[in-house]
């Protein structure tokens, strides 16, 4: 196979992810203690489709983005460029054209805020594209949502495509076929760049890649393959649910230090499977729980279910954590009760802090259905990086605490 270039669109300020993105790039947010954008790149690498990677970012993000790939075996294959100003998805793809050689027949383009099993999807997409003689092919998933582009797909071909339009969940695009969501995973012939130049502004005032694809479809087929395994990560709750998208390595080879005096310290990433209940050195775990490398959990703590703890974090004695994502280098002090919290890096929580629990129906909600999450942003406390919460504070659900903010009094519920 000829040299294959892949473009990842990672431009933007992560506005809907705030306050988590007030101190870091959206692409650096953690999925099981690995930056989102790097997890995507590693999946592409495993699919043997990473001959060269072009990252499209916003101005000022270049250095921080490249830092995410230091010491990776493929780091020398990564190029970076910017979209300035942002003019839509088609304009973002256009920024990659200077990196595409005349001998390059086609390229993958992938949105930088999605999760999908790319290791097998990309080769499957390429095979389907070649067999169909398509000018563009894309991955789709069943569903109807005004968050994403809406498609009609028949016999492996896209017959109609729209960019983020208001739709009724009860509507279908035809009697025979359900609607399909555009997953943001594309394979283009190099003709895409000519189509982008001919693409008019949309009603939203942007150059939409879906409009460019519609132009391509006038001269050749638009292919589609289907997947049931996909999600888009647009806000903190999406990030929380994303922790369960991939199954972590099983825990039979876990390495940790434990003892009555120290509690539990993870030597490597340590995962407790769903349904597992285990007590180690007076620390009680109820899976699923992921404990990051170097994290210390002191005796008397109770962790889980649905808890994801970042590397080098410290959970002090007597604390309880459920239904929460705690990123790297955080400290939760003694005897705190943390439920439904999404916390950025280096957050410090004082002793005997309490987060008000969600209603029982939500606490008991099952989390297997990633496509229909039962929890909303108003059910969580979301804490930006490097924030400090004083001891004895009660945090009510539905609040956002900004990065670097110091909270010394009980919180009041705020609208999102």
SEMAR-77637 format. One record per residue (C-alpha): x, y, z; residue number from 1; residue in one letter. Coordinates in Angstrom, 3 decimals, m for minus. Example, Ala and Ser with C-alpha at 12.3 -4.5 7.8 and 13.67 -1.06 7.14 Angstrom:
2
       east      north         up   num   residu
     12.300     m4.500      7.800     1        A
     13.670     m1.060      7.140     2        S
END
This chain:
416
       east      north         up   num   residu
      0.000      0.000      0.000     1        X
      1.240      3.482     m0.820     2        X
      2.095      6.010      1.847     3        X
     m1.099      6.816      3.825     4        X
     m1.538     10.193      5.464     5        X
     m4.001     10.787      8.295     6        X
     m5.410     14.150      9.372     7        X
     m6.850     14.720     12.845     8        X
     m8.947     17.838     13.369     9        X
     m8.183     19.083     16.878    10        X
     m8.712     22.825     16.507    11        X
    m10.957     24.713     18.906    12        X
    m10.894     25.987     22.466    13        X
    m12.945     23.246     24.110    14        X
    m15.577     25.721     25.276    15        X
    m18.170     23.080     26.102    16        X
    m15.579     21.231     28.210    17        X
    m14.982     24.134     30.566    18        X
    m13.840     24.389     33.317    19        X
    m11.699     21.304     32.535    20        X
    m10.170     23.038     29.489    21        X
     m9.293     26.240     31.335    22        X
     m5.867     24.740     32.105    23        X
     m5.309     22.217     29.316    24        X
     m6.156     21.275     25.739    25        X
     m9.289     19.273     25.118    26        X
     m7.122     16.672     23.395    27        X
     m5.088     16.220     26.591    28        X
     m8.112     15.277     28.691    29        X
     m7.715     11.761     29.969    30        X
     m9.328      8.541     28.812    31        X
     m8.230      5.940     31.353    32        X
     m5.224      8.115     32.205    33        X
     m4.119      8.561     28.604    34        X
     m4.661     11.793     26.622    35        X
     m7.628     11.486     24.281    36        X
     m5.728     12.572     21.190    37        X
     m2.855     10.176     21.868    38        X
     m5.235      7.268     22.337    39        X
     m6.676      7.998     18.895    40        X
     m3.213      8.167     17.349    41        X
     m2.172      4.883     18.944    42        X
     m5.259      3.178     17.528    43        X
     m4.325      4.497     14.078    44        X
     m0.771      3.267     14.630    45        X
     m2.052     m0.193     15.600    46        X
     m4.083     m0.237     12.375    47        X
     m0.799      0.344     10.471    48        X
     m2.223      3.522      8.949    49        X
      0.177      6.006     10.539    50        X
      2.720      6.674      7.821    51        X
      2.308     10.386      8.466    52        X
     m0.036     12.310     10.779    53        X
     m1.142     15.914     10.318    54        X
     m2.686     17.574     13.369    55        X
     m4.904     20.622     12.796    56        X
     m4.947     22.819     15.920    57        X
     m5.730     26.388     16.919    58        X
     m2.958     29.021     17.112    59        X
     m0.918     28.804     20.305    60        X
     m1.670     25.111     20.838    61        X
      1.171     23.682     18.768    62        X
      3.782     23.148     21.469    63        X
      1.385     21.752     24.062    64        X
     m0.063     19.351     21.503    65        X
      3.342     18.075     20.370    66        X
      4.351     17.562     24.015    67        X
      1.663     14.876     24.254    68        X
      3.656     12.743     21.812    69        X
      7.148     13.078     23.244    70        X
      9.047      9.781     23.370    71        X
      6.395      7.955     21.367    72        X
      7.767      5.622     18.653    73        X
      5.843      7.497     15.953    74        X
      6.575     11.085     17.102    75        X
      8.784     11.794     14.073    76        X
      5.817     11.142     11.771    77        X
      3.706     13.950     13.234    78        X
      3.276     17.309     11.525    79        X
      1.242     20.169     12.941    80        X
     m0.511     23.165     11.442    81        X
     m3.160     25.672     12.508    82        X
     m6.621     26.781     11.469    83        X
     m6.827     30.541     11.916    84        X
     m9.468     31.823     12.018    85        X
    m11.898     28.891     12.447    86        X
    m14.183     28.713      9.420    87        X
    m15.697     25.243      9.712    88        X
    m14.736     21.620      9.215    89        X
    m14.030     21.871      5.482    90        X
    m11.687     24.792      6.100    91        X
     m9.915     22.730      8.770    92        X
     m9.307     19.893      6.312    93        X
     m8.033     22.416      3.747    94        X
     m5.136     23.292      6.076    95        X
     m3.660     19.839      5.429    96        X
     m3.315     20.332      1.658    97        X
      0.288     21.656      1.771    98        X
      1.331     18.363      3.393    99        X
     m0.263     16.168      0.720   100        X
      2.077     15.171     m2.106   101        X
      1.066     14.722     m5.721   102        X
      1.692     10.984     m5.328   103        X
     m0.716     10.687     m2.372   104        X
     m3.937      9.185     m3.705   105        X
     m6.067      9.479     m0.590   106        X
     m6.078     10.420      3.083   107        X
     m7.951      9.621      6.291   108        X
     m9.562     12.509      8.184   109        X
    m10.720     11.973     11.772   110        X
    m12.347     14.297     14.283   111        X
    m10.145     14.634     17.366   112        X
    m12.964     14.341     19.913   113        X
    m14.417     10.929     19.116   114        X
    m13.824      7.375     20.289   115        X
    m14.196      4.349     18.032   116        X
    m12.394      1.024     17.465   117        X
    m10.214      2.516     14.743   118        X
     m7.836     m0.445     14.676   119        X
    m10.335     m2.508     12.710   120        X
    m12.546      0.271     11.301   121        X
     m9.837      1.989      9.238   122        X
     m8.748     m1.112      7.263   123        X
    m12.426     m2.007      6.757   124        X
    m13.170      1.517      5.520   125        X
    m10.246      1.385      3.091   126        X
    m11.336     m1.982      1.666   127        X
    m14.930     m0.822      1.208   128        X
    m13.751      2.417     m0.402   129        X
    m11.642      0.569     m2.982   130        X
    m14.291     m2.042     m3.783   131        X
    m16.930      0.638     m4.315   132        X
    m14.649      2.903     m6.323   133        X
    m15.718      5.711     m3.986   134        X
    m14.456      9.268     m4.008   135        X
    m15.167      9.514     m0.276   136        X
    m16.130      6.951      2.362   137        X
    m17.170      7.435      5.964   138        X
    m18.059      5.591      9.158   139        X
    m21.648      5.898     10.360   140        X
    m23.623      4.682     13.364   141        X
    m27.385      4.155     13.720   142        X
    m29.249      7.018     15.356   143        X
    m30.827     10.430     14.992   144        X
    m29.486     13.457     16.864   145        X
    m29.255     17.192     16.286   146        X
    m25.741     17.051     17.795   147        X
    m24.352     15.367     14.681   148        X
    m24.723     15.219     10.913   149        X
    m27.664     13.127      9.727   150        X
    m27.323     10.574      6.913   151        X
    m29.382      8.238      4.797   152        X
    m27.440      5.054      3.968   153        X
    m28.466      2.269      1.594   154        X
    m26.373     m0.705      0.425   155        X
    m23.122      0.712      1.761   156        X
    m23.585      4.106      0.129   157        X
    m24.554      7.515      1.503   158        X
    m27.632      8.755     m0.325   159        X
    m28.227     11.967      1.634   160        X
    m26.209     13.969      4.138   161        X
    m27.008     16.978      6.298   162        X
    m24.849     18.901      8.770   163        X
    m26.275     19.143     12.315   164        X
    m29.937     19.827     11.747   165        X
    m32.797     19.790     14.243   166        X
    m34.488     16.397     14.058   167        X
    m37.170     14.535     15.895   168        X
    m35.966     11.313     17.588   169        X
    m39.070      9.572     16.283   170        X
    m38.306     10.384     12.644   171        X
    m36.542      8.020     10.293   172        X
    m34.947      8.860      6.979   173        X
    m36.912      6.157      5.165   174        X
    m39.387      3.372      5.761   175        X
    m36.725      0.692      5.324   176        X
    m33.624      2.274      6.830   177        X
    m33.082      4.082     10.142   178        X
    m31.205      7.352     10.273   179        X
    m27.441      7.327     10.665   180        X
    m25.058      9.627     12.458   181        X
    m21.868     10.858     10.839   182        X
    m19.035      9.556     13.061   183        X
    m16.423     12.041     11.854   184        X
    m14.187      9.321     10.347   185        X
    m13.539      9.810      6.629   186        X
    m11.442      8.487      3.759   187        X
    m11.034     10.999      0.920   188        X
     m9.532     10.939     m2.521   189        X
     m7.351     13.997     m3.035   190        X
    m10.220     15.541     m5.020   191        X
    m11.567     16.698     m1.636   192        X
     m9.341     19.788     m1.796   193        X
    m10.845     20.947     m5.085   194        X
    m14.339     20.339     m3.651   195        X
    m13.527     22.396     m0.563   196        X
    m12.525     25.336     m2.744   197        X
    m15.939     25.125     m4.419   198        X
    m17.897     24.760     m1.166   199        X
    m20.186     27.718     m0.329   200        X
    m20.788     29.077      3.144   201        X
    m23.499     27.192      5.024   202        X
    m26.447     28.738      6.830   203        X
    m24.277     28.602      9.968   204        X
    m21.701     30.792      8.245   205        X
    m19.108     28.013      7.981   206        X
    m17.564     25.823      5.310   207        X
    m18.965     22.387      6.165   208        X
    m17.150     19.194      5.200   209        X
    m20.542     17.582      4.583   210        X
    m21.247     20.181      1.878   211        X
    m17.890     19.363      0.289   212        X
    m18.781     15.656      0.382   213        X
    m22.107     16.408     m1.309   214        X
    m20.181     18.051     m4.151   215        X
    m17.934     14.991     m4.454   216        X
    m21.007     12.762     m4.579   217        X
    m22.101     14.308     m7.890   218        X
    m19.309     12.488     m9.715   219        X
    m18.695      9.259     m7.781   220        X
    m20.141      7.115     m4.971   221        X
    m19.888      8.073     m1.290   222        X
    m19.232      4.904      0.674   223        X
    m20.303      4.083      4.216   224        X
    m19.530      1.363      6.732   225        X
    m21.511      0.977      9.943   226        X
    m20.410      0.639     13.545   227        X
    m22.330      0.299     16.788   228        X
    m19.285      1.283     18.830   229        X
    m18.691      5.039     18.748   230        X
    m19.101      8.148     20.864   231        X
    m18.386     11.859     20.623   232        X
    m16.819     13.644     23.589   233        X
    m18.177     17.166     23.796   234        X
    m18.714     17.957     27.495   235        X
    m17.537     16.743     30.928   236        X
    m20.278     14.115     31.235   237        X
    m19.281     12.652     27.870   238        X
    m15.742     12.454     29.242   239        X
    m16.975     10.603     32.332   240        X
    m18.871      8.049     30.241   241        X
    m15.915      7.729     27.871   242        X
    m13.860      6.109     30.630   243        X
    m15.891      2.935     30.032   244        X
    m15.645      2.929     26.252   245        X
    m12.577      0.684     26.187   246        X
    m12.054     m2.213     28.581   247        X
     m8.806     m1.656     30.508   248        X
     m6.266     m4.429     30.855   249        X
     m7.453     m7.070     33.259   250        X
     m6.060     m6.947     36.752   251        X
     m4.479    m10.399     37.111   252        X
     m1.025     m8.875     36.508   253        X
     m1.615     m5.849     38.734   254        X
      1.366     m4.536     40.663   255        X
      0.934     m2.526     43.865   256        X
      2.296     m1.944     47.332   257        X
     m0.059     m2.444     50.236   258        X
      0.032     m2.616     53.979   259        X
     m1.849     m1.569     57.076   260        X
      0.264      1.579     57.338   261        X
      0.328      2.743     53.714   262        X
     m2.944      1.416     52.330   263        X
     m2.776      0.806     48.569   264        X
     m0.261      2.297     46.113   265        X
     m0.448      1.407     42.427   266        X
      2.885      0.558     40.799   267        X
      1.132      0.476     37.433   268        X
     m2.362      1.214     36.139   269        X
     m4.608     m1.069     38.178   270        X
     m8.134     m1.980     37.121   271        X
    m10.828     m3.642     39.218   272        X
    m13.456     m5.139     36.947   273        X
    m17.162     m4.436     37.166   274        X
    m18.781     m6.502     39.898   275        X
    m15.496     m7.091     41.727   276        X
    m15.507     m6.278     45.448   277        X
    m12.144     m6.501     47.150   278        X
    m10.505     m5.261     50.339   279        X
     m6.760     m4.675     50.319   280        X
     m4.995     m3.304     53.403   281        X
     m8.228     m1.835     54.723   282        X
     m9.042     m0.151     51.405   283        X
    m12.333     m1.321     49.893   284        X
    m12.782     m1.408     46.110   285        X
    m16.007     m1.983     44.189   286        X
    m15.490     m2.169     40.450   287        X
    m15.265     m0.798     37.954   288        X
    m12.376      1.223     39.354   289        X
     m9.163      2.328     37.652   290        X
     m6.293      3.496     39.873   291        X
     m3.555      5.379     38.030   292        X
      0.127      4.574     38.320   293        X
      1.647      6.080     41.471   294        X
     m1.715      6.866     43.067   295        X
     m1.933      6.272     46.835   296        X
     m5.128      5.318     48.637   297        X
     m4.821      5.363     52.409   298        X
     m6.398      2.846     54.814   299        X
    m10.100      3.185     55.510   300        X
    m10.956      4.610     52.074   301        X
    m13.817      3.233     49.983   302        X
    m13.520      3.487     46.209   303        X
    m16.189      2.713     43.620   304        X
    m18.145      1.882     41.719   305        X
    m17.438      3.807     38.502   306        X
    m14.354      5.649     39.745   307        X
    m11.348      6.667     37.642   308        X
     m8.354      7.984     39.589   309        X
     m5.483      9.792     37.868   310        X
     m1.804      9.081     38.259   311        X
      0.016     10.202     41.408   312        X
     m3.197     11.250     43.130   313        X
     m3.669     10.784     46.870   314        X
     m6.897      9.669     48.536   315        X
     m6.555     10.064     52.290   316        X
     m7.913      7.779     54.982   317        X
    m11.629      7.426     55.571   318        X
    m12.650      9.053     52.272   319        X
    m15.348      7.617     50.027   320        X
    m15.509      8.108     46.239   321        X
    m18.233      6.887     43.886   322        X
    m19.275      7.748     40.312   323        X
    m16.358     10.148     39.779   324        X
    m13.460     11.002     37.485   325        X
    m10.434     12.358     39.349   326        X
     m7.528     13.382     37.118   327        X
     m3.810     13.312     37.811   328        X
     m2.021     14.716     40.886   329        X
     m5.182     15.396     42.895   330        X
     m5.499     15.141     46.669   331        X
     m8.710     14.270     48.460   332        X
     m8.188     14.764     52.181   333        X
     m9.374     12.569     55.020   334        X
    m13.011     11.642     55.593   335        X
    m14.385     13.352     52.491   336        X
    m17.419     11.990     50.637   337        X
    m17.129     12.510     46.890   338        X
    m19.972     11.444     44.609   339        X
    m20.622     12.449     40.996   340        X
    m17.529     14.639     40.659   341        X
    m15.432     15.333     37.561   342        X
    m12.176     16.948     38.683   343        X
     m9.300     18.297     36.605   344        X
     m5.625     17.964     37.422   345        X
     m3.979     19.034     40.711   346        X
     m7.260     19.675     42.504   347        X
     m6.973     19.801     46.297   348        X
    m10.013     18.876     48.377   349        X
     m9.920     19.456     52.128   350        X
    m11.026     17.053     54.831   351        X
    m14.696     16.230     55.437   352        X
    m15.820     17.778     52.159   353        X
    m19.162     16.384     51.016   354        X
    m20.709     16.385     47.555   355        X
    m24.477     16.175     47.638   356        X
    m25.679     12.968     46.049   357        X
    m27.956     12.839     43.057   358        X
    m31.464     11.476     43.369   359        X
    m31.662      7.725     44.103   360        X
    m32.957      6.951     40.622   361        X
    m29.790      8.461     39.164   362        X
    m27.444      6.859     41.692   363        X
    m28.865      3.489     40.773   364        X
    m28.837      4.146     37.030   365        X
    m26.908      1.592     35.035   366        X
    m24.030      2.963     33.007   367        X
    m23.728      0.347     30.235   368        X
    m25.668      2.365     27.641   369        X
    m23.102      4.837     26.395   370        X
    m25.417      5.955     23.602   371        X
    m28.153      6.993     26.054   372        X
    m26.465      8.301     29.212   373        X
    m28.782      8.553     32.205   374        X
    m26.851     11.389     33.822   375        X
    m26.608     15.024     32.809   376        X
    m24.156     17.818     33.582   377        X
    m26.492     19.101     36.305   378        X
    m25.974     15.830     38.219   379        X
    m22.235     16.450     38.704   380        X
    m19.835     18.761     40.440   381        X
    m17.251     19.774     37.811   382        X
    m13.958     21.150     39.103   383        X
    m11.342     22.882     36.963   384        X
     m7.641     22.146     37.294   385        X
     m5.637     23.420     40.291   386        X
     m8.769     24.444     42.215   387        X
     m8.795     24.255     46.012   388        X
    m11.807     23.301     48.122   389        X
    m11.500     24.017     51.835   390        X
    m12.324     21.515     54.568   391        X
    m15.929     20.943     55.678   392        X
    m17.408     22.461     52.498   393        X
    m20.635     20.970     51.133   394        X
    m20.780     20.970     47.321   395        X
    m24.208     20.727     45.742   396        X
    m24.754     19.008     42.426   397        X
    m24.878     21.141     39.316   398        X
    m22.031     23.535     40.099   399        X
    m18.881     24.332     38.170   400        X
    m15.723     25.393     39.983   401        X
    m13.303     27.253     37.751   402        X
     m9.612     26.459     37.434   403        X
     m7.456     27.968     40.210   404        X
    m10.593     28.923     42.156   405        X
    m10.568     28.592     45.960   406        X
    m13.867     27.512     47.551   407        X
    m14.163     28.234     51.264   408        X
    m17.942     28.182     51.783   409        X
    m20.779     25.815     50.999   410        X
    m21.782     25.965     47.349   411        X
    m25.136     26.917     45.940   412        X
    m26.722     25.151     43.001   413        X
    m26.046     26.963     39.743   414        X
    m27.591     26.636     36.331   415        X
    m25.309     25.262     33.664   416        X
END
